[in-house]
Amino acid sequence: MLPERVLTDPAPNLAATIARLAETSLARHLLFFDQQKRWINEQHLEICRVPSATFREQQRADYLVGLFRELGHQARLDDAGNVVCPIVFDEQLPFVAVSAHMDTVIAPREISDVYVRPDGTMKGPGVTDNGSGLTALVALARVFQDGPVAPDPVQNILLVANVAEEGEGNLHGMKYLCRHSPFAPRISAYLVLDGASTGHITAEALGSRRFEIIIEGHGGHSWNDFGTANPVHALGRTVAMLADTDLPTNPRTTLSVGVIEGGSGVNSIPPVARAKVDIRSQSSSVMEQLVKTTEDAVRLGVEMENRRSSQRLSNYKIREIGHRPAAPLSPDNYLFDYVRAVDAHLNIRSRLDCSSTDANVPLAAGLPAVAIGTGGRGGNAHTTAEWFNPEGRELGLRRILLVLSLLMTQRG
C-alpha cells in the first residue's frame, strides 16, 4: 500500500507572499489574461490547425518557434525535436521548466477540421489535449516579453513544447529534456501543462508498461494444412490467461489487451499474430510482477498450441514498446505545496491526482514536478469530436502565473 499524504493547509508565509505578489508587482500582468482573451483564443485556434500527430510534430514545432520569436524570444529546436524557449533573467540562475506536449492522437486533415462554434466553443482534434497547454505557453511568452514579472527573480523560465507524450511516444520528449538536454542539470522544477481542468494537481505518477506480443508460425491452408500450429490460437490462449489474471486493488492496477492482429483470410492459417498489452499501476514493483506474468502467459499459450499441433510454431517474442515510470507523492515536492497555496488564494477547489503525464519522468527522478490544467472546459479528448470552451480560462492562466512568480521568488 502506498503511503497517503495528509493534506494540511498551505503555510501562512506562502499565502502572504502570494497575496503580496498579486497585489503589487504582478497585478497588471494578471489582468493581461482578461484583457487579451480574443488574442489568446486566436492563437489557440491557429496552433490547433497545424497538424502534429505523435512522431510527426515538425510542422507545429516550426510554427511555434516562429511564434515565440515574433514575441521576442530566442526559441529553437533541441535534439529531440522539442521547442525550447529560454527566458533568462540572469545567466547564473537555474530554470523552472514549463512544458506542454505538442503531439495529438488525431491530427486535423484540413484547416476546417478545427473551428469555432457560435457559442465560442472550439471543436476539433487536439483543442483540449493539448492545444490548451500550448496556448498557455504562448500567453506566458507574451507576458514575459518585458522581463521578469516578480522583483529580483531567483530562477529563470524555460518554456518547452515537447514531442511524443501520447501513446507509443513513450514520453520521449520529456525524457530527453529531463535526462539528456543541456538544460537538464539546471532545471530545478517542472510545471507540466496538460488539458483544461483546474480541479486536479497531478503529483503522483501512474506508471505503465506496454508490450507487443508476436507469435510466428508456418501458415497454410485451413483444410489442407490443418494440424499446423496456429499463431492466432496461441495468442487467443495467451489473452484469455491475461484476462483472468488477479490484479491488486491497492495499489490500483490494470492490465488490458488493446490491439489484436493476425490472419488475412477465413480459410487460411495465419503465419503471424500480434497483440499489444497495456499494464498500469501506481507501483513499479507490481508492474514488474505483471511483466513476468505476461511472459509466462505467452510461453504457456505457445506450449499449449504446440502440444496439439503436428508442425510447431517457429518463434515468439515480447517487445517492450512503452515504459512510463510510477512515483508516489514525495514529501519533498514543494511545487505541489506551491500550487495548493495558489489554489487557496484563488478559491480553486483542487485535489491530488494520480495520472500518466509528462510529469512522470521528473517525479520518478525525485524532482519537484506537477501537472495541472490551464483553465476553461474541454471534453471528448482523443476523438474528432474533441471540444474546448475558453470561458473561465483566465483563472487557470492566472493560477499558472502565480505559481511561476512564487517559484521565481522562492528557492524551494
Backbone torsions as a table, in degrees:
resi	resn	phi	psi	omega
1	MET	NA	132.5	179.6
2	LEU	-77.5	142.8	179.4
3	PRO	-66.0	144.5	178.0
4	GLU	-97.0	141.0	178.4
5	ARG	-92.0	125.9	175.1
6	VAL	-78.0	120.6	-175.8
7	LEU	-88.5	102.9	178.5
8	THR	-91.2	170.3	177.2
9	ASP	-66.4	147.1	178.4
10	PRO	-57.3	149.6	-179.4
11	ALA	-61.1	138.9	-178.9
12	PRO	-57.9	-34.7	-178.5
13	ASN	-67.5	-33.4	175.5
14	LEU	-66.4	-44.2	-180.0
15	ALA	-60.2	-41.0	-179.7
16	ALA	-66.7	-40.4	179.6
17	THR	-64.6	-43.9	179.7
18	ILE	-61.8	-45.1	179.8
19	ALA	-61.0	-40.9	-179.5
20	ARG	-65.9	-43.2	178.8
21	LEU	-62.9	-44.5	-176.4
22	ALA	-65.0	-28.0	-174.9
23	GLU	-97.0	-11.7	-176.1
24	THR	-120.6	-100.5	-171.0
25	SER	-63.3	-26.7	-173.8
26	LEU	-95.9	-9.2	-169.7
27	ALA	-54.8	-49.2	-175.9
28	ARG	-70.8	-30.4	179.1
29	HIS	-70.4	-35.5	178.5
30	LEU	-65.4	-29.5	178.3
31	LEU	-72.6	-21.1	-177.7
32	PHE	-53.8	-41.8	-174.5
33	PHE	-67.6	-28.9	173.6
34	ASP	-76.8	-41.1	-174.3
35	GLN	-73.6	-25.9	-174.1
36	GLN	-114.9	33.1	-180.0
37	LYS	-56.6	-44.9	-177.2
38	ARG	-62.8	-46.4	179.2
39	TRP	-60.7	-44.1	-179.7
40	ILE	-61.7	-43.6	179.4
41	ASN	-64.8	-37.2	178.0
42	GLU	-64.2	-41.8	177.7
43	GLN	-61.8	-41.8	-179.4
44	HIS	-58.1	-49.6	-177.6
45	LEU	-61.3	-45.4	-176.8
46	GLU	-68.3	-38.2	177.7
47	ILE	-60.7	-45.8	-174.8
48	CYS	-71.3	-17.6	177.5
49	ARG	-81.2	-8.1	177.3
50	VAL	-92.6	117.1	-176.0
51	PRO	-60.0	144.2	-178.3
52	SER	-158.2	54.9	177.1
53	ALA	-65.1	154.9	179.2
54	THR	-54.0	131.3	-176.5
55	PHE	77.2	-1.0	178.4
56	ARG	-134.1	52.3	-175.4
57	GLU	-93.0	0.7	-170.3
58	GLN	-56.7	-44.3	-175.8
59	GLN	-64.2	-43.9	178.9
60	ARG	-69.6	-36.4	177.5
61	ALA	-59.5	-46.5	179.0
62	ASP	-61.8	-40.4	179.5
63	TYR	-61.2	-44.7	-177.9
64	LEU	-69.1	-38.2	175.8
65	VAL	-57.2	-45.9	178.8
66	GLY	-62.6	-39.4	-178.5
67	LEU	-67.4	-45.1	177.6
68	PHE	-61.4	-38.7	179.9
69	ARG	-68.5	-36.6	175.4
70	GLU	-60.2	-29.7	179.7
71	LEU	-86.7	5.3	172.4
72	GLY	94.7	15.2	-177.0
73	HIS	-109.7	159.2	-177.5
74	GLN	-94.7	68.4	-179.1
75	ALA	-82.2	153.1	178.7
76	ARG	-160.7	171.5	174.5
77	LEU	-94.3	140.7	173.5
78	ASP	-94.6	-175.1	-173.4
79	ASP	-70.2	-14.9	176.8
80	ALA	-91.7	-10.6	-175.4
81	GLY	98.2	0.7	174.8
82	ASN	-68.3	147.0	169.1
83	VAL	-88.1	121.2	177.8
84	VAL	-116.4	132.7	-176.1
85	CYS	-132.2	87.9	-179.6
86	PRO	-74.2	133.3	174.6
87	ILE	-115.3	101.9	-167.2
88	VAL	-104.2	123.7	175.5
89	PHE	-99.8	-30.4	179.4
90	ASP	-153.9	123.9	-176.1
91	GLU	-59.1	-21.5	-176.5
92	GLN	-88.0	-9.6	-174.5
93	LEU	-85.1	152.9	173.2
94	PRO	-73.8	177.2	-178.2
95	PHE	-116.4	147.3	161.9
96	VAL	-101.4	121.8	179.2
97	ALA	-87.6	128.0	174.3
98	VAL	-116.4	114.4	-170.4
99	SER	-124.1	155.6	171.6
100	ALA	-149.2	135.3	-176.4
101	HIS	-79.7	142.4	-177.3
102	MET	-85.7	-26.2	-169.0
103	ASP	-81.2	152.5	178.0
104	THR	-127.5	152.8	178.5
105	VAL	-68.4	-40.2	177.3
106	ILE	-122.0	137.3	179.6
107	ALA	-108.8	144.3	175.5
108	PRO	-65.9	141.2	176.9
109	ARG	-92.4	-28.7	178.3
110	GLU	-131.0	155.6	176.6
111	ILE	-56.8	-36.1	-177.2
112	SER	-69.9	-10.1	177.4
113	ASP	-68.7	-19.9	177.4
114	VAL	-117.1	117.9	-173.5
115	TYR	-148.1	171.9	-179.5
116	VAL	-114.5	127.8	176.8
117	ARG	-77.5	164.2	-179.0
118	PRO	-56.2	-28.0	179.8
119	ASP	-84.1	4.7	178.4
120	GLY	92.5	-4.4	178.6
121	THR	-74.9	131.4	175.2
122	MET	-86.4	140.0	178.1
123	LYS	-125.9	141.8	175.9
124	GLY	140.6	161.5	-177.3
125	PRO	-62.0	130.2	173.9
126	GLY	83.9	5.5	-175.3
127	VAL	-69.1	-30.3	174.5
128	THR	-97.1	-46.3	-174.9
129	ASP	-115.1	87.1	13.7
130	ASN	-137.2	42.3	175.3
131	GLY	-58.7	-33.3	179.6
132	SER	-65.3	-39.8	178.6
133	GLY	-68.1	-42.1	179.3
134	LEU	-65.4	-37.8	178.3
135	THR	-64.3	-37.4	176.9
136	ALA	-62.1	-39.4	177.3
137	LEU	-60.3	-43.5	-178.8
138	VAL	-66.3	-40.7	177.4
139	ALA	-62.0	-40.7	177.4
140	LEU	-64.6	-40.2	179.2
141	ALA	-59.3	-37.3	178.4
142	ARG	-72.1	-39.1	177.9
143	VAL	-60.1	-38.8	-176.5
144	PHE	-86.6	10.9	178.8
145	GLN	-57.1	-36.2	-174.0
146	ASP	-98.6	15.6	178.3
147	GLY	103.7	-162.4	-175.3
148	PRO	-65.8	147.9	179.4
149	VAL	-95.9	-6.2	177.6
150	ALA	-126.8	147.9	-178.3
151	PRO	-69.6	146.1	174.2
152	ASP	49.1	60.6	-177.9
153	PRO	-63.0	144.5	177.1
154	VAL	-106.3	0.2	177.3
155	GLN	-145.4	145.3	170.6
156	ASN	-83.1	172.4	178.6
157	ILE	-117.5	136.3	174.5
158	LEU	-122.4	107.1	175.3
159	LEU	-83.6	132.1	-175.7
160	VAL	-134.4	123.0	168.3
161	ALA	-104.6	104.9	-168.6
162	ASN	-102.1	157.9	-179.1
163	VAL	-90.5	164.4	159.7
164	ALA	57.6	51.4	173.0
165	GLU	-91.9	-37.7	-173.2
166	GLU	-76.4	149.6	168.9
167	GLY	46.6	-125.5	-176.4
168	GLU	-79.8	5.7	168.9
169	GLY	-62.1	-28.2	168.6
170	ASN	60.9	30.5	177.9
171	LEU	59.4	30.5	-174.9
172	HIS	-58.7	-43.3	-177.8
173	GLY	-63.6	-43.0	179.2
174	MET	-70.7	-35.7	177.8
175	LYS	-61.9	-41.0	177.4
176	TYR	-64.5	-47.3	-177.4
177	LEU	-59.2	-41.7	-173.0
178	CYS	-81.5	-28.7	-171.7
179	ARG	-111.7	-32.8	-168.9
180	HIS	-124.8	-15.9	-178.0
181	SER	-63.9	147.8	172.9
182	PRO	-58.0	-23.4	178.3
183	PHE	-78.9	-20.7	-169.8
184	ALA	-50.8	-47.4	-178.4
185	PRO	-65.2	-16.5	-174.7
186	ARG	-105.3	1.0	-179.8
187	ILE	-89.5	121.6	-176.0
188	SER	-94.6	-23.7	-177.6
189	ALA	-158.5	157.4	-176.8
190	TYR	-127.1	118.7	174.3
191	LEU	-108.3	109.0	-175.6
192	VAL	-98.8	128.0	-179.7
193	LEU	-106.7	118.2	-173.5
194	ASP	-148.4	112.5	177.6
195	GLY	82.6	-169.9	-172.2
196	ALA	-104.0	-38.2	-166.2
197	SER	-61.5	132.6	173.8
198	THR	-96.9	8.2	-175.4
199	GLY	-85.7	4.1	-178.1
200	HIS	-139.6	154.8	169.2
201	ILE	-127.4	107.2	-178.0
202	THR	-84.3	105.2	179.5
203	ALA	-126.3	5.4	170.4
204	GLU	-118.9	135.7	-175.1
205	ALA	-98.9	119.4	173.4
206	LEU	-81.0	114.8	-176.6
207	GLY	-83.2	160.4	175.4
208	SER	-148.7	148.2	171.1
209	ARG	-127.8	132.3	-177.6
210	ARG	-127.1	138.9	-174.9
211	PHE	-137.1	148.5	168.5
212	GLU	-107.8	125.6	175.8
213	ILE	-96.4	129.6	179.0
214	ILE	-126.7	121.3	178.0
215	ILE	-120.2	126.4	-174.3
216	GLU	-117.6	143.4	176.4
217	GLY	-138.2	-159.4	-176.5
218	HIS	-99.0	-19.3	-179.0
219	GLY	72.1	178.6	178.2
220	GLY	151.6	-168.6	-179.0
221	HIS	-88.1	139.5	-174.9
222	SER	-63.8	-24.4	179.5
223	TRP	-102.0	-54.8	-174.5
224	ASN	-65.7	-33.2	-176.4
225	ASP	-108.4	19.0	-179.8
226	PHE	-58.6	136.4	-173.3
227	GLY	110.0	-19.3	172.5
228	THR	-70.6	135.2	-178.0
229	ALA	-58.0	136.1	-173.9
230	ASN	-107.6	114.2	180.0
231	PRO	-56.9	-35.7	179.5
232	VAL	-65.3	-39.7	177.7
233	HIS	-62.8	-43.6	178.6
234	ALA	-63.2	-40.8	179.3
235	LEU	-66.5	-38.6	178.4
236	GLY	-60.6	-42.6	177.0
237	ARG	-62.8	-41.0	179.3
238	THR	-61.5	-47.7	-178.5
239	VAL	-62.3	-40.0	179.1
240	ALA	-61.5	-41.1	178.5
241	MET	-66.5	-40.5	179.1
242	LEU	-65.1	-39.4	180.0
243	ALA	-64.9	-26.6	-179.3
244	ASP	-90.4	2.5	-177.8
245	THR	-66.1	131.9	174.4
246	ASP	-75.6	125.2	-176.9
247	LEU	-114.3	142.2	178.0
248	PRO	-69.3	148.1	174.9
249	THR	-96.3	-15.8	179.0
250	ASN	-144.9	101.3	6.2
251	PRO	-74.3	146.3	-179.7
252	ARG	-59.6	133.7	-174.8
253	THR	-142.1	139.9	178.3
254	THR	-130.7	153.6	173.8
255	LEU	-140.4	127.9	-177.2
256	SER	-142.6	136.9	170.4
257	VAL	-95.7	112.8	-171.5
258	GLY	-101.7	-19.0	-178.5
259	VAL	-139.5	133.0	172.8
260	ILE	-131.2	132.0	-179.7
261	GLU	-138.3	146.5	175.7
262	GLY	161.0	141.6	176.3
263	GLY	89.3	154.0	179.4
264	SER	-128.1	-7.6	-179.6
265	GLY	-165.3	153.9	-175.4
266	VAL	-68.7	-22.0	-177.5
267	ASN	-104.4	26.4	-179.4
268	SER	-126.7	149.4	167.5
269	ILE	-91.9	116.2	-173.8
270	PRO	-68.8	147.9	177.0
271	PRO	-82.4	-15.4	-177.5
272	VAL	-153.2	149.5	174.3
273	ALA	-139.0	143.8	-177.4
274	ARG	-133.1	152.1	172.7
275	ALA	-148.0	153.2	176.3
276	LYS	-119.2	131.7	-173.9
277	VAL	-116.8	135.4	178.3
278	ASP	-117.2	120.6	177.2
279	ILE	-114.4	130.1	179.0
280	ARG	-133.8	142.6	177.8
281	SER	-163.7	159.8	172.4
282	GLN	-84.0	-1.1	-177.2
283	SER	-125.0	125.7	177.5
284	SER	-66.0	-37.0	-178.7
285	SER	-67.3	-36.8	177.1
286	VAL	-66.0	-41.7	177.5
287	MET	-60.7	-39.9	179.6
288	GLU	-62.5	-40.0	177.2
289	GLN	-62.5	-39.0	-179.8
290	LEU	-73.2	-25.8	171.8
291	VAL	-62.0	-44.2	177.0
292	LYS	-64.0	-39.5	177.2
293	THR	-60.2	-42.4	179.2
294	THR	-63.9	-44.3	178.7
295	GLU	-60.6	-43.3	180.0
296	ASP	-65.4	-38.1	-179.4
297	ALA	-66.3	-41.1	178.3
298	VAL	-64.4	-46.6	179.8
299	ARG	-59.1	-44.4	-178.1
300	LEU	-70.0	-38.9	177.5
301	GLY	-60.2	-40.9	178.1
302	VAL	-67.6	-43.3	179.5
303	GLU	-61.6	-41.8	-179.9
304	MET	-63.3	-41.7	178.5
305	GLU	-68.1	-39.5	-179.8
306	ASN	-66.1	-32.6	-177.8
307	ARG	-65.6	-26.8	-178.1
308	ARG	-102.0	9.8	-172.8
309	SER	-119.4	149.8	177.6
310	SER	-85.2	-27.2	177.9
311	GLN	-124.1	115.5	-168.8
312	ARG	-74.7	161.0	172.8
313	LEU	-63.3	144.2	-172.5
314	SER	-85.8	-29.0	-174.5
315	ASN	-170.2	155.3	168.2
316	TYR	-148.2	154.2	178.0
317	LYS	-154.1	157.6	177.5
318	ILE	-122.3	120.2	-175.8
319	ARG	-114.4	123.6	177.8
320	GLU	-74.0	127.8	-178.9
321	ILE	-117.5	1.1	178.6
322	GLY	-169.4	139.7	177.4
323	HIS	-147.8	110.2	175.3
324	ARG	-113.1	119.4	-175.1
325	PRO	-69.6	147.6	174.6
326	ALA	-93.2	157.0	177.1
327	ALA	-160.3	132.6	174.6
328	PRO	-77.9	171.4	174.9
329	LEU	-66.9	126.6	-179.7
330	SER	-93.1	136.3	175.6
331	PRO	-65.4	-14.5	180.0
332	ASP	-93.3	3.6	-177.2
333	ASN	-82.9	81.8	-176.7
334	TYR	-65.3	-23.3	-179.8
335	LEU	-63.9	-34.7	175.4
336	PHE	-60.1	-43.4	179.5
337	ASP	-66.6	-36.6	178.6
338	TYR	-62.8	-45.4	-179.5
339	VAL	-63.9	-40.8	179.0
340	ARG	-63.5	-37.9	178.9
341	ALA	-66.5	-40.7	176.8
342	VAL	-65.3	-41.4	179.0
343	ASP	-61.6	-38.5	177.4
344	ALA	-63.2	-39.7	179.8
345	HIS	-65.7	-38.9	-176.2
346	LEU	-91.8	1.0	-177.1
347	ASN	59.9	37.5	173.7
348	ILE	-90.8	126.1	178.1
349	ARG	-90.5	107.7	-177.8
350	SER	-127.1	164.2	-179.2
351	ARG	-136.2	157.3	173.4
352	LEU	-67.0	134.9	-176.3
353	ASP	-129.9	144.8	172.2
354	CYS	-111.9	118.7	-176.2
355	SER	-151.0	174.4	179.7
356	SER	-107.3	108.6	-177.1
357	THR	-141.7	-179.4	173.6
358	ASP	-59.0	-23.8	-179.6
359	ALA	-66.6	-15.9	177.5
360	ASN	-52.0	-40.2	-172.4
361	VAL	-66.9	-56.2	178.1
362	PRO	-66.0	-34.9	179.1
363	LEU	-60.9	-44.1	179.7
364	ALA	-67.1	-23.9	177.1
365	ALA	-85.8	1.2	178.8
366	GLY	79.6	19.1	-178.5
367	LEU	-96.3	148.4	176.9
368	PRO	-61.5	125.1	-177.7
369	ALA	-161.0	148.0	169.1
370	VAL	-146.9	158.6	169.1
371	ALA	-118.5	132.4	-179.7
372	ILE	-137.2	161.2	174.8
373	GLY	-84.0	170.0	-171.5
374	THR	-111.7	8.0	177.7
375	GLY	98.7	165.9	-172.3
376	GLY	82.6	-167.6	179.1
377	ARG	-135.4	147.2	178.9
378	GLY	-151.4	169.2	179.2
379	GLY	-169.8	176.8	-180.0
380	ASN	57.4	36.7	-179.7
381	ALA	-58.2	149.3	177.2
382	HIS	69.7	21.9	175.2
383	THR	-132.6	167.9	176.2
384	THR	-73.0	-13.6	179.4
385	ALA	-94.4	14.4	-179.8
386	GLU	-58.6	143.5	-178.1
387	TRP	-140.4	157.3	176.5
388	PHE	-145.7	128.8	175.1
389	ASN	-110.3	118.6	-173.8
390	PRO	-77.7	-1.9	-179.4
391	GLU	-59.0	124.5	-179.2
392	GLY	86.9	2.0	-179.3
393	ARG	-58.2	-34.7	-175.1
394	GLU	-58.7	-30.8	177.9
395	LEU	-65.4	-44.2	178.3
396	GLY	-63.6	-37.8	179.3
397	LEU	-70.7	-37.9	174.9
398	ARG	-62.7	-39.1	177.4
399	ARG	-57.2	-47.6	-178.7
400	ILE	-62.5	-45.5	-177.0
401	LEU	-66.0	-37.2	177.3
402	LEU	-65.4	-41.5	177.6
403	VAL	-61.6	-45.2	179.6
404	LEU	-63.7	-40.1	179.7
405	SER	-65.1	-36.8	176.5
406	LEU	-65.1	-42.0	177.6
407	LEU	-64.0	-35.6	-178.1
408	MET	-72.3	-17.5	-178.5
409	THR	-111.1	-6.2	-179.1
410	GLN	-119.8	153.9	179.0
411	ARG	-105.6	18.1	175.2
412	GLY	80.8	NA	NA
